[in-house]
Amino acid sequence: MRGDRGHVIGVQDRPSDFYADPPGMVYVPMGSFTMGPSDQDIAYAQNATSRTVSVPAFYMDETEITNNQYRQFVYWVRDSIARNMLYLDGGIEDYVQMDLEDAYGVPYDPPFLDWDAGIDFADLDDEELIILMEGGLFHMDEGERFFRRREIDVDRLEYRYFTIDLREAARYTPQQRREEGIVRQDFVTEHTTHVYPDTLVWIRDFTYSYNEPMTKMYFWHPTYDHYPVVGVNWDQARAFNVWRTQYLNSHLAGQGQPFAMDFELPSETQWEYAARGGLDLSPYPWGGPYMRTKEGCFLANFKPLRGDYTATGAMYTTIAGYYPPNDYGLYDMAGNVSEWTRNTYDESFYYFGPDMNPDFQHEFDPATDHISMSRKVIRGGSWKDIGYFLQVSTRAYEYQDTAKSYIGFRSVQTYPGASREMMEQRNPSNVW
């Protein structure tokens, strides 16, 4: 017998709508703010104008993604490649789940990887080692090694993933899609991205400067675990967020819980709103206009005093979260490393963009001459920049396939619903 007595009362027994704050992320409430310069345009860039825009609530990483956090992604890619090679090339079934089949009773191809079966790369047996070496995961040629150390060939570490272009799909009505035979696959793009950071940026970015120790040590040495990851281009930062989303959703699916909102690079609107920390019209995340405390301590890691890098307490980058946070609890929104946003750079975007959560994205198409579409907005300034680039309204860009020793990133996640405050006050009742 139906329990609704013939009335529309909604689908019952839905999963809980409780949404826990993601670890290491800060809740940024929805709001409106004056986006754009609050001081003179000393660079005479004329690429921004002040106007009021509104932004929905979201979460943002309280610091830049660190070396150790990004290393988790690299290790996952390494381990997934190794598991596939051991199964596909050697028939070793210890690293896959063989009993999982699809709705038609056919085993999945590729199979589900068994992450409970650990791989100790330092203690592989002969058969496993031969498979991985012949497959190129390890350097095979003795001439490639130093002191006979067995090292992973980082050029083999590629992450394969897919994205769907919802903006393109939205150009067609359901009727048009049916009439033209358009299916979802028409809007899906496959990507393959190398995930290991480009450690040579420390040398490439500064010719005739002795940065070899940073190249050799910065990404892998435990001393730098909590320093912001650099040498990661825009494509790699996007791949990290796709992996981070699927990594969490795999866990939630196993718990019978609904999927989480996607992790993404912030839009430049989200970034500037979060960087201001609720202090409208202030030039810096801590307010302004000064760069020091009243005791004379610098408030960020940047290049002050006509080039005295060490005056801020660091020569290059420093530990993420070392300097005080802004009023939203976000660290390093100015200085340390500049940060990728998801937006394509356009000088006139502030003039044609809407006032409701502005977001300009455009994919670079190698088949066209629109090289400008590969320019992605970076924000915040870095350890090698002067104070102007630390202002919350300063816009800059870099090409999406370019990695630098002074550019990192952090993630955002849209909050599901209007606001956390509304969710906490709501008292739902499903009783009819």
Buried (B, 14 or more C-beta within 10 A) or exposed (E): EEEEEEEEEEEEEEEEEEBEEBEBBBBBBBBEBBBBBBBEBEEEEEBBEEEEBBBBBBBBBBBBBBBBBBBBBBEBBBBBBBBBBBBBEBEBEEBBBEEEEEEEEEBEEEBEBBBEBEBEBEEBEEEBBBBBBEBEBBBBEEEEEEEEEEEBBBEBBBBEBEBEBEEEBEEBEEEEBEEEEBEEEBBEEEBEBBBBBBBBBBBBBBEEEEBEEBBEBBBEEEEBBBBBBBBBBBBBBBBBBBBBBBEBBEEEEEEEEBEBBBBBBBBBBBBBBBBBBBBBBBBBBBBBEEBEEEEEEBBBBBBBEEEEBEEBEBEBBBBBBBBEBBEBBBBBBBBBBBBBBBBBBBEEBBEEBEEEBBBBEBBBEEEEEEEBBBBBBBBBBBBBBEBBBBBBBBBBBBBBEBBBBBBBBBBBBBBEBEBBEEBEEEEEEEEE
